[in-house]
């Protein structure tokens, strides 16, 4: 399914949390939504615990279950194995909320279990690029630490030495601009020599070129049957059968999410407690109004 710029702007301009908060009018949901959003942005927060992925070289990350990802997941795996595969850097790109982070988390967990790498390194980059923060997270994984005054190039040299004899998988989530891997201490020559791999996610295909990705994989929105299946999973049958007309309204609500897993989950979960037709109609109007606010918006979401 092709995502219109209008709906993407509505979801990420007004904000999924704000839209869903209007639907629920609940402070409790606002807290729950922040947790969900954190999972998608790879803060690695579950509803019951916080896990530091830097404590273990093979840490499994809690992942939100999303339908329709098997094909892309297998495509990523084929790019990383077998060991003689010539692909060294893989880029995942697609619109915000389409499931890139979830897919990257699944990759992390798969290779945490396989242990075919000496270390699996998970890093959330986001739009505020901070080389020292990236270096600190790599350092924790390979047993390095520095004083606050240690220069970036000195850290890079230490990281290069720490990784040059290790086969590593470096996962960089939510990149907004090209990153010079050499600057943080990750040498392309070392990647090739050790059989290491780098996988990153970004909203921009252009970043894939700047990162010199050997393979770029586009992550697309869910198809009609897949998005409705995911929405049903979150809403549950009790809410869908509360009134003869709710099912049709629910399908329209699902379509307004335009195949974005994040929107389907974030909006579907609170709607599971709505057992009144008017509440569902209000939800549909809220989403449609949010989209209409951006009907003249033509900006590109990077």
C-alpha positions in Angstrom: 0.0 0.0 0.0 1.4 3.4 -0.9 1.4 5.9 1.9 0.2 9.4 1.0 2.2 12.4 2.2 -0.9 13.8 3.7 -1.5 10.9 6.1 2.1 10.6 7.0 2.2 14.3 7.9 -1.0 13.9 9.9 0.4 11.0 11.9 3.9 12.5 12.5 3.0 16.2 12.4 0.1 16.1 14.8 1.7 13.0 16.4 0.3 9.5 16.8 0.3 9.9 20.6 -1.7 13.2 20.4 -4.2 11.6 18.0 -4.6 8.5 20.1 -4.8 10.6 23.3 -7.7 12.5 21.8 -9.4 9.2 21.1 -9.0 7.9 24.6 -8.9 11.2 26.6 -7.0 9.2 29.2 -3.8 10.2 31.2 -3.1 6.5 31.7 -3.0 6.0 28.0 -0.6 8.9 27.5 1.8 7.0 29.7 1.2 3.7 27.9 1.7 5.4 24.6 5.0 6.8 25.6 6.2 3.3 26.5 5.1 2.0 23.1 6.8 4.9 21.3 10.0 4.2 23.3 10.0 0.6 22.1 9.7 1.7 18.5 12.5 4.2 19.0 14.5 1.4 20.5 14.9 2.8 24.1 14.3 -0.9 24.9 11.6 -0.2 27.5 9.0 -2.9 28.2 5.9 -2.4 30.3 7.5 -4.1 33.2 11.3 -3.6 32.9 14.1 -1.6 31.5 16.9 -3.5 29.9 20.4 -2.2 29.2 21.5 -3.7 25.9 25.1 -2.7 26.7 25.5 -5.1 29.6 25.6 -8.3 27.4 27.3 -8.8 24.0 24.2 -10.9 23.0 21.3 -9.0 24.6 17.8 -9.9 23.3 15.5 -6.8 23.0 11.8 -6.9 23.7 10.0 -6.5 20.3 6.5 -5.5 19.4 4.9 -8.2 17.3 4.0 -7.0 13.8 2.5 -8.9 11.0 3.9 -8.8 7.4 7.6 -8.6 8.2 8.8 -12.1 7.4 9.7 -11.4 3.7 11.9 -8.3 4.6 13.3 -10.1 7.6 14.5 -13.0 5.5 15.9 -10.6 2.9 18.0 -9.0 5.6 19.2 -12.4 6.9 20.2 -13.4 3.4 22.3 -10.3 3.2 24.2 -11.2 6.4 24.6 -14.9 6.0 26.4 -17.1 4.9 29.7 -15.8 6.2 31.2 -15.5 2.8 28.5 -13.1 1.7 30.1 -10.0 0.2 27.5 -7.6 1.5 29.0 -5.6 4.3 26.7 -2.7 4.9 22.9 -3.0 4.7 20.5 0.0 4.7 16.8 -0.3 5.7 14.8 2.7 4.6 11.2 3.8 4.6 8.7 6.3 6.0 8.5 6.9 9.8 6.4 4.3 11.7 6.6 1.7 9.0 8.5 -0.8 11.2 12.2 -0.3 10.5 13.1 -0.3 14.2 11.1 -3.4 14.9 12.8 -5.2 12.0 16.2 -4.1 13.2 15.3 -5.4 16.7 14.4 -8.7 15.2 17.8 -8.8 13.5 19.5 -8.1 16.8 17.6 -10.9 18.5 18.2 -13.4 15.7 22.0 -12.9 15.9 22.0 -12.7 19.7 20.7 -16.3 19.6 22.9 -17.5 16.7 26.1 -16.1 18.2 27.8 -16.1 14.8 29.3 -12.7 15.7 31.6 -12.1 18.6 29.5 -9.1 19.6 26.2 -7.5 18.5 26.1 -3.8 19.1 22.7 -1.9 19.1 22.7 1.9 18.9 19.9 4.4 18.5 21.3 7.4 16.7 18.2 9.7 16.0 18.3 13.1 14.5 20.8 14.6 17.0 24.0 13.0 15.8 26.4 12.6 18.7 29.7 10.8 17.9 30.7 10.5 21.5 27.5 8.9 22.5 27.9 6.3 19.7 31.5 5.7 20.7 30.5 5.3 24.4 27.9 2.6 23.5 30.4 0.7 21.3 33.0 1.1 24.0 30.7 -0.6 26.6 30.3 -3.5 24.4 34.0 -4.1 23.9 35.2 -3.2 27.4 36.4 0.4 26.7 35.8 3.5 28.8 37.2 7.0 28.7 37.4 10.1 30.7 35.2 13.0 29.7 38.2 14.8 28.2 39.2 12.1 25.8 39.0 13.4 22.3 36.8 11.8 19.6 39.8 10.7 17.5 41.4 9.0 20.5 38.3 7.1 21.2 38.1 6.1 17.6 41.6 4.8 17.7 40.8 2.7 20.8 37.6 1.4 19.2 39.5 0.4 16.0 42.0 -1.6 18.1 39.1 -3.1 20.1 37.2 -4.3 17.0 40.0 -5.2 14.6 40.2 -8.8 15.7 36.5 -9.3 16.4 33.6 -10.2 14.1 30.9 -7.8 15.0 27.4 -6.8 13.9 26.8 -3.1 14.3 23.1 -2.1 14.2 22.4 1.7 13.9 18.8 2.7 14.3 17.2 5.9 13.0 20.0 7.6 11.1 19.1 11.0 9.8 22.3 11.8 8.0 25.4 10.0 6.6 27.8 8.9 9.3 31.5 8.5 8.6 32.2 5.1 10.3 35.9 5.8 10.3 35.3 8.8 12.6 33.8 6.6 15.3 36.5 4.0 14.9 34.8 1.5 12.6 37.0 0.8 9.6 35.6 -0.5 6.4 38.8 -2.6 6.0 38.3 -4.2 9.4 34.7 -5.0 8.5 35.9 -6.8 5.4 38.9 -8.5 7.1 36.8 -9.8 10.0 33.6 -10.6 8.1 31.7 -8.1 10.2 28.5 -6.4 9.2 26.7 -3.1 9.6 22.9 -2.6 9.3 21.2 0.8 9.7 17.7 2.2 9.4 16.8 5.6 8.0 13.8 7.4 6.6 15.8 8.6 3.6 17.0 6.4 0.7 19.7 9.1 0.1 21.3 8.3 3.4 21.9 4.8 2.1 24.1 6.3 -0.6 25.9 8.5 1.9 26.6 5.4 4.1 27.9 3.5 1.1 25.4 0.7 1.7 26.1 -2.4 -0.4 22.5 -3.3 -0.3 19.4 -1.1 0.4 16.1 -2.6 1.4 12.9 -0.5 1.2 10.5 -1.2 4.1 7.0 -0.5 2.9 3.6 -0.1 4.5 1.4 -3.1 5.2 -1.1 -4.3 2.6 -4.8 -4.0 3.3 -5.2 -7.6 4.6 -2.1 -7.2 6.8 -3.0 -3.9 8.3 -6.5 -5.0 9.2 -5.1 -8.2 10.7 -2.7 -6.2 12.9 -5.5 -3.7 13.9 -7.8 -6.6 14.9 -5.0 -8.1 17.0 -4.8 -4.9 19.1 -8.6 -4.1 19.2 -9.9 -7.6 20.1 -13.2 -9.1 19.1 -15.1 -7.9 22.1 -14.9 -4.3 21.0 -15.5 -5.1 17.3 -18.7 -7.0 18.1 -20.1 -4.5 20.6 -22.5 -3.0 17.9 -23.5 -4.2 14.4 -22.0 -1.1 12.8 -18.7 -1.0 14.7 -16.9 -3.5 12.4 -17.3 -1.3 9.3 -16.3 1.9 11.2 -13.3 0.0 12.6 -12.2 -1.0 9.1 -12.3 2.7 8.1 -10.3 3.6 11.1 -7.7 1.0 10.1 -7.5 2.3 6.6 -6.9 5.8 7.9 -3.6 4.5 9.5 -2.5 3.8 5.9 -0.6 0.6 6.7 1.7 2.1 9.3 2.3 -0.5 12.0 3.0 2.2 14.6 -0.2 4.0 14.0 -2.2 0.7 13.9 -0.8 -0.4 17.2 -0.9 3.0 18.9 -4.5 3.6 17.9 -5.7 0.0 18.0 -4.8 -0.6 21.6 -6.9 2.1 23.3 -9.8 1.3 21.0 -10.0 -2.2 22.5 -11.8 -0.7 25.4 -14.3 1.2 23.3 -17.7 -0.6 23.2 -19.9 2.3 22.0 -20.6 3.1 18.4 -20.3 6.9 19.0 -16.8 6.4 20.4 -15.7 4.6 17.2 -17.3 7.3 15.0 -15.5 9.9 17.0 -12.2 8.1 16.5 -12.8 8.0 12.8 -13.6 11.7 12.6 -10.5 12.5 14.7 -8.2 10.7 12.3 -9.9 12.2 9.2 -9.7 15.7 10.7 -6.0 15.2 11.6 -5.3 14.2 8.0 -7.3 17.2 6.6 -5.2 19.6 8.6 -2.2 18.7 6.4 -4.1 18.4 3.1 -2.0 21.2 1.6 1.3 20.0 3.0 3.8 18.9 0.5 6.9 18.7 2.6 9.2 15.6 2.5 9.6 13.8 5.8 13.3 13.0 6.0 
